[in-house]
Amino acid sequence: MVHNEHEDGVPAVVTAWGRIEQSLSANAPMSYATLRSPVTAEQLHAADHATDFNLPAELKALWLLHDGTHEMPPHLAAFEEMVGYQEMLTLALPLKLKWLWDMGAAGELYPEVPDLASFEMELGYAEMLDDQLPDQILWLWERGGRPLPALLVGDEEEEEDLNAFLHGEGLLRVDRAMGLHATLTTSGAWPLTWMPFTADNPDDPNSGSFLDAETGNVGRWGLMDMPSPGEEPLAMYLTRAADALG
């Protein structure tokens, strides 16, 4: 088993990610809302012991901040450009939902006005009221099956990947990273110590970045391409992403 955990890089990784998260929160709240809760200690322990090497400390630190990203309807970002968006943020949730309905309703697909009162019966409703709007939208969307047209109707030809804030890619969930690692290593061309952690589409990955547990450097992978090692530590990779976000 390989033991090479680059502990010194952890503070720099956490600092760089904090800058990314601060920028998303201030300037891209819908993207910010895609961030999942931290991975549990049990999940991380299981992942660590499912490989023949120790997961890099920097990568574990990243997943302890967020276990990848949620899939979210990409067109939600369009709401931020609509007239009345900022004013709507101060409204009570039912009025927010009414605003969303008015802005995004598609009469033929969703002819009925949303039953706002029914949400009050959902588990976690009271706690959700104190969240920011993107988190409220995510809470509502995750329940599914409800007539919230503004959350579900969009122009698929103009979709924008909300998760793409790491050099055009998104952070993979631990379980998906482990599954992808297992797939890639079966070819024999993929070193066991290379762990993928970003993807062009976190829910249907085709290419992305990996972290080499031996060197601590970030490289590139692709299902149709030979993997290429890099010379950039994870902290530098994240710092460049933070710089690009402004």
N, C-alpha and C positions, 0 to 999 in steps of 0.2 A: 504493500500500500504506500502511495506517495504522501509524504508529509511536508507540505510547502505552503504555508498559509499567509505570507505577506501581511502580517498583522499591522505593520506600520502604515499601510495604506488605508486602513479603516477610517480614521478621523477625516482624512482628505475626501474619501468617498462620501461620507455623511455630510460634510460641509458642501460639497459640490451638488449633491442631491437636494440639500436644503435650498440652494439657490434656484434649482430647477422648479421645485415645488412652489417656492415663493412667487416665481414669475408666472407659473400657470395659474395660481390662485388669484393673482392680480390682473392678469391679462387674458387668460384663457380658462374661465371657470368651468366650461363644459369639458375640456380636456382634463382639468383638475379633478372633476367628478368621476372620471374613469378609473382613478387610482383605487385599487383594492385595499382591504385591510391588511395589516402585517401577517406574514406567515406565522403559524403557531410553532412553538418550540418542538412539538411532537412531529409536525410535518417536516421541519428542517432536519430533525434528528433522523427520521426515516430516509430522507433524501440523501443525507450524508453517508448513511450506512448502506445505501443501495448501489454505491459505486465502489470501485477499487482504489479510490483516492479520496482525500478529504476535500470537500468543497472549499474554494478559496474564501478566506475570511471576509474579503471585501464584498464578494457576491452574497454571502450570507447576511452581511450587514445591510445590503441593499434590499434583500427580500424581507428582512426584519422591519424595514420601513414600509414596504408595500409588496404584497404578493402579486406582482404583475398588474394588469389593467382589466377592467370590465370591458366587455363589448357594449358599445352604446350606438344608437342610431346616429350616424355621422351628421345628418342634417340639423341636429339640435343646435349646432354652432350658429346657424342662420338666425336664430331668435335674437342673438345679441345685436344684430344689425337692424332689427325692426323698430319702427316708431313706437315709443312708449315703453321700451324695455326697461330703462332705468327707473321710470316711475312705477312700473309694475312690481319691481323688487321690494317695494315697501308695503305692498298690499298683503292682506291676509290670504292664506292658502286658497280658500274657495275662489276668491277673486283672481288669484294668479291662474288657477285652472281655467276660469272663464276667459281670461286674456289669451291663454294658450289655445283654447278652443276657437276663439274668434280669429286668431291669427293663422291657425293651421288646419281648420276643419275642411274635410272633403265630403260634401253633402251626400254623394252617392255611396261612399264607402262607410261613412259614420253619420247616419241621418239623425241619431238620437243625441240629445244633450247629455253630457256626462252626469251620472248620479253622484254628485259630490259628497252627499251625506254617507254613502256606503263606505267611503274610505275611513270614516271615523271608527269603524268596527275592526279595521285591520290591526294586527299586532305591530307595535312600534309607532303607531300613528302620532301619539302625543310627543314622543321624542323627535320624530321627523319634523314637527312644526318649527323646531328651533334650528334646523339645518339651513344651509344656504340653498338657493333655488336649484342649482345643478344637482345637489344631493337629494333634494326633494323630487326632482324629475326622475332621478335614478331610482329612488325608492318606489315611486309610482310605476315606472316602467318595468321594474323587476317583478311586480305583481302580475303583470300580463293579463290579457283577456278582457281588459276594460276599455270602454270607448274613449280613449284619449287621442284623438286624431293628430293633434299637434306633436305628439311624441312619436307617432308611428308612421306618419305619412311624409314622404320626402321624394325628391327627384333623384332616383338612383344613378342617373347619368352624371350628376354633379356632386356625388358623395365625396366627402373629404374625411380622411382618416383622423379622427380625434386623438388616437393613441400615438400618432407619429411625432413625438417631441424629442426623441433621442436620435438625432441625425436622420430623421425621416422614418424612424422605426419606433416600436413600442416595447415595453418591458414584458417579458414572458412570465407567466405564472410558474411556480416551482414544478407543479405536476406536468405542465406542458413542456417545460425545459427538460425534465427528466425523460419524458416520453420521446422527445425529439432527439435527445442524446442517445437513447437506446437505438433509435432508427438509424442514425448516422453512423454509429460505431459498427453496425452489422456489415457495412461495406468493406471494412478492413483498412480503409484509407484514412479513417478518422481516428486520431489519437484519443485514448480513453480520458486523458486529462483535459480535453477541450470541452467546456460546458457552454452550450448556447444560452444566451440570456436576453437577447432582443430579436425581434422579427419584423419583417415588413408588414405582416398582418398577424398579430398575436393569437388570433383565433384560427387562422389557416396559414401557417408560416411556410414561406418558400425560400427566404434568405434572411440573413441578419448578422449579428455579431456574436462571438463567443469569447469566453475568458479562459486563458490557459492557466491551469492550476500550478504548473511548474514555473512559469516565468512571470505570471501576474499580468501579462499583456493581453490586449484585446485584438482579436483577429476576425476575419470574415468567413462566413459559411454560406452555402447555397445548395439546394437540393439538386440542381443541375450543373453545379460548378465544383471544381476542386477547392477545398478549404485553403485559405491563405493566412499564415500567421502574421501577427502585427508586432510593433515595437512600442506601443503606447499603453501605459498602465491604465487601469480602470478609472482612477481618479482624474487623470488627464482627459480621458474620453468624456467623462461626465462634465468636466469643467468646460470643455469645448462646446458641449451641448448647452450648458448654462449660458455661456457667452453668446451663443447664437440666438437664444431666447431674449437676450437683452436684460 
